[in-house]
Amino acid sequence: MPGYYCLFQSVDALYFKRPVYIGDTVNITGKIIDKNESQRNISIKADIRNQNGEKVAMAKLTVGVMK
């Protein structure tokens, strides 16, 4: 995910399934679902879970890649 050679370009979709509260810990995992070499970006399907392993949200992210 974004780091030294990456930059968030957009959050194309974000759906909350459950509330997230102050003090919750969230874990985000992602899967690359598309790669556009000419625009140097990737699309990621993200799964967001709380400290109990319950899915609280899901999102589609677009990330630019410099290298």
N, C-alpha and C positions, 0 to 999 in steps of 0.2 A: 504494500500500500504506500501512499505518499511518503516520501522521504527526501533525501538530498536531490535525486534526479526526477522527482515526480511532483505534480501540482494538481490539486483538485480543480477541475474545471466546472463541474456542475453536479448537483443532486437532481437527477431527472425525475425521480419518484421516491416518495417517502411515505410509508403507511405504518401507523401505529396500531398495534393489535391490543396492547395492554398499557396501562399507565406506567410511567417511570417516575420514581420519587427521589427527592434529595436523599443522598446516602446510599442509593442503589449503586451496584457495580454492574456495568454492562460490558459484554464481550462481543466484538464484531468480527465475523469471519466473512470472507468473500471468495467468489469464484469469477474468474475472467470469462465473460460470455461473448466478447467481441473485441477484435483488434483492428485498428485502422492505421496502417503503416504510413499512408500519405499524410495524414493529419497528426501522426505520432501520438495517438491516444488509445486508451483501452476502456471498455465498459465493464463494470464489476457489479454483480448481483450480491448485495450484502445482506447478511442475516444477523440480527441484533438480539441478544439474549441477556436476561438479567442473571443475578447471582444464583438463582434457583434453577437455571437452565430453561426458563420459560421464554418463548419467543415474544419479544415486546414490540419489535418493528422489523421492517424489511425495506430495502432501498435499492435503487439503481444509480450508480455513480459513474461519472466520466472523469478519467484521470489522464492528464498529459504526461508524456514520458520524454525527457530530454535526451537520453542515451539508450 
